[in-house]
Amino acid sequence: MPIKVKSPGRKAQSIFRAGLDYLARILNHVDTWLEELFGAVALLFETSWERGL
C-alpha cells in the first residue's frame, strides 16, 4: 500500500513506520495463516482412500 503524501509534499508516515505496521498486521494474524497453511499441507498428504475416493 503506498504511503499517502500530505499537502506540503511530506509523507504521512515514515518508511520505517509503514514497515513496522505491516509486520504488526502479519504477526496479529499469524494464527489464522498457520491454520490455513497446516490445512493445505494436510490435504497434500492425504491419500485418496482417506478422502473417500
N, CA, C and O atoms as a MOPAC input file, in Angstrom:
PM7 MOZYME 1SCF
protein

 N      0.84400 1    -1.16400 1     0.00000 1
 C      0.00000 1     0.00000 1     0.00000 1
 C      0.89800 1     1.23900 1     0.00000 1
 O      1.78500 1     1.35900 1     0.84600 1
 N      0.68000 1     2.14100 1    -0.92300 1
 C      1.53200 1     3.33500 1    -0.98400 1
 C      1.30300 1     4.26000 1     0.22000 1
 O      0.20900 1     4.32200 1     0.78100 1
 N      2.35500 1     4.96600 1     0.59100 1
 C      2.27300 1     5.93000 1     1.69900 1
 C      1.64900 1     7.21600 1     1.17400 1
 O      2.05600 1     7.73500 1     0.13500 1
 N      0.65600 1     7.72900 1     1.90200 1
 C     -0.01900 1     8.96000 1     1.49400 1
 C      0.91400 1    10.14900 1     1.66400 1
 O      1.78600 1    10.15500 1     2.53300 1
 N      0.71400 1    11.15700 1     0.81500 1
 C      1.51500 1    12.37800 1     0.86900 1
 C      0.61900 1    13.51100 1     1.34200 1
 O     -0.47700 1    13.71000 1     0.81900 1
 N      1.09900 1    14.25900 1     2.34700 1
 C      0.34900 1    15.40900 1     2.86300 1
 C      0.50500 1    16.59900 1     1.92200 1
 O      1.28600 1    16.55800 1     0.97100 1
 N     -0.24000 1    17.64400 1     2.19900 1
 C     -0.27100 1    18.80200 1     1.29500 1
 C      1.08500 1    19.47200 1     1.04400 1
 O      1.33100 1    19.85600 1    -0.10000 1
 N      1.98400 1    19.64100 1     2.02500 1
 C      3.26300 1    20.27600 1     1.69000 1
 C      4.25700 1    19.34600 1     1.00100 1
 O      5.40300 1    19.73300 1     0.77500 1
 N      3.83700 1    18.12400 1     0.66300 1
 C      4.71900 1    17.19600 1    -0.01600 1
 C      5.42100 1    16.22400 1     0.91400 1
 O      6.20200 1    15.38600 1     0.46400 1
 N      5.14600 1    16.33100 1     2.21800 1
 C      5.75300 1    15.44300 1     3.19700 1
 C      4.92500 1    14.17000 1     3.32400 1
 O      3.69600 1    14.22600 1     3.28400 1
 N      5.57900 1    13.03100 1     3.47600 1
 C      4.85800 1    11.76600 1     3.60500 1
 C      4.14600 1    11.70900 1     4.95500 1
 O      4.63600 1    12.24300 1     5.95100 1
 N      2.98700 1    11.05500 1     4.97400 1
 C      2.18100 1    10.97600 1     6.18400 1
 C      2.84700 1    10.11800 1     7.25800 1
 O      2.61500 1    10.33600 1     8.44700 1
 N      3.67600 1     9.14100 1     6.85600 1
 C      4.42900 1     8.32600 1     7.81000 1
 C      5.74000 1     7.89000 1     7.17600 1
 O      5.88400 1     7.87700 1     5.95400 1
 N      6.68900 1     7.53500 1     8.02700 1
 C      7.99700 1     7.13600 1     7.51800 1
 C      7.93200 1     5.72500 1     6.94800 1
 O      7.00200 1     4.96700 1     7.22200 1
 N      8.93000 1     5.39400 1     6.15600 1
 C      9.02100 1     4.04900 1     5.59600 1
 C      9.19400 1     3.03900 1     6.73000 1
 O      8.64600 1     1.93900 1     6.66900 1
 N      9.95400 1     3.41000 1     7.76800 1
 C     10.14500 1     2.54100 1     8.91500 1
 C      8.80800 1     2.24200 1     9.58000 1
 O      8.51100 1     1.08700 1     9.88600 1
 N      7.99400 1     3.28300 1     9.80700 1
 C      6.69900 1     3.09600 1    10.45900 1
 C      5.76300 1     2.25500 1     9.59000 1
 O      5.03100 1     1.41100 1    10.10800 1
 N      5.78100 1     2.47600 1     8.29300 1
 C      4.93600 1     1.69400 1     7.38300 1
 C      5.33300 1     0.21700 1     7.44500 1
 O      4.46200 1    -0.65200 1     7.46700 1
 N      6.62500 1    -0.07500 1     7.47300 1
 C      7.10200 1    -1.44800 1     7.57000 1
 C      6.76200 1    -2.06700 1     8.90300 1
 O      6.38800 1    -3.23800 1     8.96700 1
 N      6.88600 1    -1.29400 1     9.97900 1
 C      6.54800 1    -1.78300 1    11.31000 1
 C      5.05300 1    -2.12200 1    11.39900 1
 O      4.68200 1    -3.15400 1    11.95700 1
 N      4.20800 1    -1.26000 1    10.85400 1
 C      2.76000 1    -1.52600 1    10.83500 1
 C      2.44700 1    -2.77700 1    10.02500 1
 O      1.58500 1    -3.56800 1    10.40900 1
 N      3.13900 1    -2.95700 1     8.91100 1
 C      2.93200 1    -4.13100 1     8.06000 1
 C      3.28700 1    -5.40900 1     8.81300 1
 O      2.52500 1    -6.37500 1     8.78800 1
 N      4.43800 1    -5.41900 1     9.48200 1
 C      4.84100 1    -6.58600 1    10.26700 1
 C      3.86500 1    -6.86300 1    11.40700 1
 O      3.57500 1    -8.02100 1    11.70500 1
 N      3.36500 1    -5.82300 1    12.03700 1
 C      2.40000 1    -5.99200 1    13.12700 1
 C      1.11800 1    -6.63800 1    12.60600 1
 O      0.55500 1    -7.51200 1    13.26500 1
 N      0.65400 1    -6.21800 1    11.43300 1
 C     -0.55000 1    -6.82700 1    10.84200 1
 C     -0.32300 1    -8.30500 1    10.55600 1
 O     -1.20900 1    -9.12400 1    10.80000 1
 N      0.83800 1    -8.65100 1    10.04900 1
 C      1.15100 1   -10.05600 1     9.76000 1
 C      1.17600 1   -10.86300 1    11.05700 1
 O      0.57100 1   -11.93200 1    11.13300 1
 N      1.86500 1   -10.36200 1    12.06900 1
 C      2.00200 1   -11.09100 1    13.32300 1
 C      0.67500 1   -11.20900 1    14.06900 1
 O      0.45500 1   -12.19000 1    14.78000 1
 N     -0.20400 1   -10.23000 1    13.91700 1
 C     -1.50700 1   -10.29200 1    14.57200 1
 C     -2.39200 1   -11.36900 1    13.96300 1
 O     -3.31900 1   -11.84800 1    14.61700 1
 N     -2.12400 1   -11.75300 1    12.73300 1
 C     -2.96100 1   -12.73600 1    12.05300 1
 C     -2.20500 1   -14.02700 1    11.74300 1
 O     -2.63900 1   -14.81000 1    10.89900 1
 N     -1.08300 1   -14.25100 1    12.41500 1
 C     -0.27300 1   -15.43300 1    12.12700 1
 C     -1.01400 1   -16.71700 1    12.50400 1
 O     -0.81000 1   -17.74700 1    11.86000 1
 N     -1.86600 1   -16.68300 1    13.52700 1
 C     -2.58800 1   -17.89700 1    13.92400 1
 C     -3.53200 1   -18.36200 1    12.82300 1
 O     -3.61400 1   -19.55800 1    12.54200 1
 N     -4.24300 1   -17.43100 1    12.20000 1
 C     -5.13900 1   -17.77600 1    11.09500 1
 C     -4.33600 1   -18.29900 1     9.91100 1
 O     -4.71500 1   -19.28500 1     9.28000 1
 N     -3.23400 1   -17.63700 1     9.61700 1
 C     -2.39800 1   -18.03300 1     8.49400 1
 C     -1.84300 1   -19.43800 1     8.70800 1
 O     -1.80700 1   -20.24100 1     7.77600 1
 N     -1.41100 1   -19.73500 1     9.92900 1
 C     -0.85500 1   -21.06100 1    10.21400 1
 C     -1.91500 1   -22.14500 1    10.08600 1
 O     -1.62500 1   -23.22400 1     9.57000 1
 N     -3.14000 1   -21.88200 1    10.54600 1
 C     -4.22000 1   -22.86200 1    10.41500 1
 C     -4.48500 1   -23.17500 1     8.94500 1
 O     -4.65300 1   -24.33600 1     8.57300 1
 N     -4.52000 1   -22.14200 1     8.11800 1
 C     -4.74100 1   -22.34900 1     6.68400 1
 C     -3.58200 1   -23.11700 1     6.05700 1
 O     -3.79800 1   -23.99700 1     5.22400 1
 N     -2.35900 1   -22.79000 1     6.45200 1
 C     -1.18200 1   -23.47500 1     5.92400 1
 C     -1.19800 1   -24.95600 1     6.30800 1
 O     -0.96600 1   -25.81700 1     5.45900 1
 N     -1.46800 1   -25.25700 1     7.57300 1
 C     -1.49800 1   -26.64600 1     8.01300 1
 C     -2.61100 1   -27.42200 1     7.32700 1
 O     -2.43900 1   -28.59700 1     7.00200 1
 N     -3.75300 1   -26.77500 1     7.10300 1
 C     -4.84200 1   -27.42900 1     6.39100 1
 C     -4.44800 1   -27.76800 1     4.96400 1
 O     -4.76500 1   -28.85100 1     4.47200 1
 N     -3.76500 1   -26.85700 1     4.30100 1
 C     -3.33700 1   -27.08300 1     2.92600 1
 C     -2.29000 1   -28.19500 1     2.86300 1
 O     -2.32900 1   -29.03200 1     1.96200 1
 N     -1.36000 1   -28.20800 1     3.80800 1
 C     -0.33100 1   -29.24800 1     3.83200 1
 C     -0.97500 1   -30.60100 1     4.11600 1
 O     -0.58500 1   -31.60900 1     3.52600 1
 N     -1.95000 1   -30.63200 1     5.00900 1
 C     -2.64000 1   -31.89300 1     5.31100 1
 C     -3.33700 1   -32.43300 1     4.06800 1
 O     -3.34000 1   -33.64300 1     3.84100 1
 N     -3.92300 1   -31.56100 1     3.26900 1
 C     -4.56700 1   -32.00200 1     2.03100 1
 C     -3.55900 1   -32.61600 1     1.06600 1
 O     -3.87900 1   -33.56900 1     0.35500 1
 N     -2.35900 1   -32.08100 1     1.04000 1
 C     -1.32700 1   -32.61300 1     0.14900 1
 C     -0.93300 1   -34.03800 1     0.52100 1
 O     -0.60600 1   -34.83900 1    -0.35400 1
 N     -0.96300 1   -34.35800 1     1.81500 1
 C     -0.50000 1   -35.65800 1     2.27000 1
 C     -1.62900 1   -36.66100 1     2.48700 1
 O     -1.37600 1   -37.80600 1     2.86200 1
 N     -2.86900 1   -36.24000 1     2.25500 1
 C     -3.99100 1   -37.17900 1     2.35400 1
 C     -3.95300 1   -38.15400 1     1.20000 1
 O     -3.61400 1   -37.77900 1     0.07800 1
 N     -4.29500 1   -39.39800 1     1.46200 1
 C     -4.37800 1   -40.37400 1     0.37400 1
 C     -5.78000 1   -40.33200 1    -0.20000 1
 O     -6.69300 1   -39.81000 1     0.44000 1
 N     -5.96500 1   -40.86200 1    -1.37000 1
 C     -7.29500 1   -40.87200 1    -1.99000 1
 C     -8.26300 1   -41.69600 1    -1.16200 1
 O     -9.46000 1   -41.41000 1    -1.15700 1
 N     -7.77100 1   -42.72500 1    -0.45100 1
 C     -8.63000 1   -43.54400 1     0.39800 1
 C     -9.18400 1   -42.71800 1     1.56800 1
 O    -10.35100 1   -42.86000 1     1.93300 1
 N     -8.34500 1   -41.85800 1     2.15000 1
 C     -8.78300 1   -41.02100 1     3.26900 1
 C     -9.82100 1   -40.00400 1     2.83100 1
 O    -10.68700 1   -39.61800 1     3.61600 1
 N     -9.73700 1   -39.56900 1     1.57900 1
 C    -10.71500 1   -38.58800 1     1.05900 1
 C    -11.99900 1   -39.26600 1     0.62900 1
 O    -12.97400 1   -38.57900 1     0.32500 1
 N    -12.03700 1   -40.58700 1     0.59100 1
 C    -13.23600 1   -41.30100 1     0.20900 1
 C    -13.37300 1   -41.49100 1    -1.30200 1
 O    -14.47700 1   -41.70300 1    -1.80300 1
 N    -12.27600 1   -41.41800 1    -2.01300 1
 C    -12.31600 1   -41.59500 1    -3.47900 1
 C    -12.08500 1   -43.03500 1    -3.85500 1
 O    -12.08400 1   -43.37100 1    -5.03900 1

